Amino acid sequence: MDAFSYHRPTSLDEAVELIAQNGDAKLLAGGHTLIPTMKQSLAAPSALVDLKDITGLRGIELKGDTLHIGAMTTHAAVAASPIVLASIRALATLAGDIGDPHVRNRGTIGGSIANNDPSADYPAACLALDVTVVTTRRRISSDAFFVGMFETALDDDEIIVEVLFPVPIRAGYSKFPHPASRFPLVGVFVSKQADNVRVAVTGAGPGVFRVPQMEDALVKNFAPEALLSVGVSAEGLNSDMHADSAYRAQLVNVMARRAVAAA
Ligand SMILES: Cc1cc2nc3c(=O)[nH]c(=O)nc-3n(C[C@H](O)[C@H](O)[C@H](O)COP(=O)(O)OP(=O)(O)OC[C@H]3O[C@@H](n4cnc5c(N)ncnc54)[C@H](O)[C@@H]3O)c2cc1C
């Protein structure tokens, strides 16, 4: 690992200034992606700006029918939150199935969505639940936020402050986890609002994506059997040592039906 300076600001303003002063600085949240990447020399920032001591970045609150989750909130805190369990239980279930206890107690929602790993769990929930990502500069809709593999709409010096989840009428998540890491080979999150349904898939392609044909079918009939005649094709899906594209396409169809059943 290359040498770097370490900073621990106590306010967002200070963090923004530190990022601006150090051109290739990186924000540090739980460190569960960033530190291994630095150990492998895949990233070599000259400075780390640790968000740990910034008050206001951690916490969960329900305001009206919107759930607010601070960027530095850990997966374990989301999984155990009575507020999340009562408002969007599928989100608590998702957070509770990420990795192992160590990962869940260090990893954060902000770090997960900023990283936008094509196999991460949270991007599927955020896209299906149509969140708004609040940053130090602006508010970004979920459809605009997730751009592609490890790529988001964030600028280099932009910090995620919180994620706003509209509380759905129903929601469900189902994933087929890799047995070692627990990352989904395929995960499908389904959410139903009064006038629409959103279906988001992670793990199957180069980035999280929606499935309009499933959404249309579920608007007419929100039941697993509505998906029997609409599936995704294998074209464009990932093929690797864990699963080929045809297998992943089949998993998307099965996980989608299970997610609707869970909802
Ligand atoms: C063994 C193992 C198993 C795992 N299993 C799973 C799994 O099953 N499912 C899953 O989804 N994930 C899994 N993960 C990933 C885990 O969820 C990480 O916590 C997550 O990817 C990154 O979150 P972090 O808080 O550790 O971020 P960090 O590693 O600290 O940061 C990741 C990136 O996000 C940026 N960043 C962090 N916070 C912010 C912010 N507030 N604003 C802007 N940018 C920010 C950083 O600069 C960095 O580029 C696993 C990880 C490990 C090591």
The ligand as an ORCA input file, in Angstrom:
! r2SCAN-3c Opt
* xyz 0 1
  C     -16.134    -10.024      2.656
  C     -17.098     -9.008      2.112
  C     -18.384     -9.406      1.800
  C     -19.301     -8.477      1.293
  N     -20.560     -8.906      0.965
  C     -21.429     -8.025      0.446
  C     -22.757     -8.434      0.097
  O     -23.186     -9.571      0.299
  N     -23.578     -7.500     -0.461
  C     -23.175     -6.199     -0.653
  O     -23.959     -5.405     -1.153
  N     -21.955     -5.786     -0.298
  C     -21.071     -6.659      0.242
  N     -19.824     -6.225      0.601
  C     -19.469     -4.804      0.412
  C     -19.837     -4.018      1.668
  O     -21.236     -3.851      1.687
  C     -19.167     -2.631      1.728
  O     -19.473     -2.138      2.972
  C     -19.573     -1.600      0.696
  O     -19.312     -1.989     -0.588
  C     -18.782     -0.302      0.826
  O     -19.171      0.387      1.964
  P     -18.111      1.019      2.934
  O     -18.875      1.828      3.913
  O     -17.192     -0.012      3.457
  O     -17.329      2.051      1.942
  P     -15.785      2.359      1.717
  O     -15.049      1.133      1.355
  O     -15.247      3.194      2.826
  O     -15.920      3.304      0.429
  C     -16.328      2.762     -0.826
  C     -16.327      3.886     -1.872
  O     -17.378      4.813     -1.615
  C     -16.875      6.141     -1.423
  N     -17.697      6.732     -0.371
  C     -17.905      6.246      0.874
  N     -18.803      7.004      1.545
  C     -19.151      8.011      0.704
  C     -20.057      9.115      0.805
  N     -20.783      9.347      1.913
  N     -20.177      9.942     -0.266
  C     -19.477      9.701     -1.403
  N     -18.619      8.684     -1.563
  C     -18.464      7.835     -0.525
  C     -15.402      5.941     -1.025
  O     -14.610      7.062     -1.345
  C     -15.030      4.728     -1.867
  O     -14.744      5.098     -3.193
  C     -18.906     -7.127      1.108
  C     -17.604     -6.716      1.444
  C     -16.698     -7.653      1.954
  C     -15.322     -7.177      2.314
*
